[in-house]
Amino acid sequence: MQQLTITIEKNSELENTHIAHFEGAFDGSMKEPLADLETLINSGTPKTNLIFDFKELDYLNSYAIGQLVAWQNHLLKSEGQIIIAGPSKNVEDILGILGISNLFKIFPDVESSLNTLKTQ
């Protein structure tokens, strides 16, 4: 299984919006890829929107689910949010089975996520 890499880009059109591209397995075995993301989440910037591009995410486990929920709860306190884009059928099923898919807006791709934010 491929180790997790996360690439973060700031969206130039929307204030306080970043896209985090996940690739590999999100299983908690590697803390380094999460460092920049956690810094961004903990920055305290109000109304931060993070789009998690899961198109290349192969796997996530209970550690990853716990992180996602904790990050979402933290961002919601400052009117921010995590939006999930492009999850595989497997990842989407895991979120649904665990009953947490209702905590996140889920879109088929990054572009539709951005279009929704532009209309808010």
Summary of the structure (lengths in Angstrom):
residues: 120
radius of gyration: 13.2
end to end distance: 38.0
largest distance: 38.1
contacts: 356
relative contact order: 0.18
helix: 38%
strand: 31%
